[in-house]
Amino acid sequence: MRGYTNYNAGRRALAQPMHDGLTPIVANAPPGSVQLASDGSMAALVPASRALSWQMTGPDGAPVVRERYWVSFAPGEMRTCTNCHGINQVDVVLGLPKPTNPPQALHTLAAWYRDTLKNLTLTLTPASATFTASGGTSAVNLNPANVANWPVSTRAGWITIISSDGAAVNYSVAANPGSIARSAIITIGDQSLSVRQGANFNDVPASHPLYTYIEKLSALGITGGCGQGNFCPNASVTREQMAIFIERALGVFTPPTPAHQTFADVLPSRIGYAFIEDFAQRGITSGCGGGNYCPDAAVTRAQMAVFLVKAFGL
């Protein structure tokens, strides 16, 4: 089967291998292939609302019969064709009457779905991926492997699906030209792979010795930089900033509204107020003494050690 979705008005569509269908794996066959049954019938689960055409190939993938017409299916639609385009009384090639036997391929496909996929849980390894602003390539493994040609798609124009089989999906991420981190989803079957890419900071080139680490923090949303498209890698970190960094590293991006103000020098108007309050509620900090937190003071290495051990249970 061949599916096509992106075409320009006024130009003839060129078919591409079907990549959003769900079919059993056919060994040594071209992408998107389905196996002809012993009675000559063919059946496939195809993507809806997509222009589709098809061709028969030999074992080596060489085209044998090419269909020149395009069809599309509505969601949930099941369609059968027992002769060319449904209007001829006999087969236009062999002159034989329309077949009356139940299509073996449809029975085989339904049995495969029932026995293989109905109760199967697909998992992805890894379940998420991060990239630097420079981009790159990666792969996600499918478990269990080699069960089906799972449909793979993404709405992100900066992600390209390179190849997909029953064992893995290979993809590439383009360089991020902006100073804001970005994220997207690759959908594989009924599972989603989260892809996150760091910002392209003006003051952190790829040659910076800590580039990968800084980009990781950016991709995960732990830092957005220091403003104006910069990260300020040589600037000191304040206690307020450190509280925000660690809270986000713990997965807390929207702290709960504090019940009351804990520290005299951390007013509700501060940008890090809710983060610092949650920081204290977790027992990671008790402040700097005298009922204060000292949010604008630089974090010492000793304080950093305490914060990290308490926050991550080291």
Order of alpha helices (4+ residues) and beta strands (2+ residues): beta-beta-beta-beta-beta-alpha-beta-beta-beta-beta-beta-beta-beta-beta-alpha-alpha-alpha-alpha
